[in-house]
Amino acid sequence: MGNLAVTRKMLLALPPAAPEPTDPPPVLPAHPAYQQILDAFAEAVGPMRARDLCERLALAVAP
């Protein structure tokens, strides 16, 4: 029982944990293509390749 009392005393003597720093949310690009890309991914049923994204955005497909 003595060990528990010492442990409790030690834990209570510790300084409170500092909160994690909160970073401001990232600034999203204002370009309209950004929203089109997000929409294409949101509508996708599964994983998409770069080629699939280009086709959905009516962009030329190049190697």
Sequence and secondary structure as in RCSB ss.txt:
>XXXX:A:sequence
MGNLAVTRKMLLALPPAAPEPTDPPPVLPAHPAYQQILDAFAEAVGPMRARDLCERLALAVAP
>XXXX:A:secstr
 HHHHHHHHHHHHS                 HHHHHHHHHHHH SS   HHHHHHHTT     
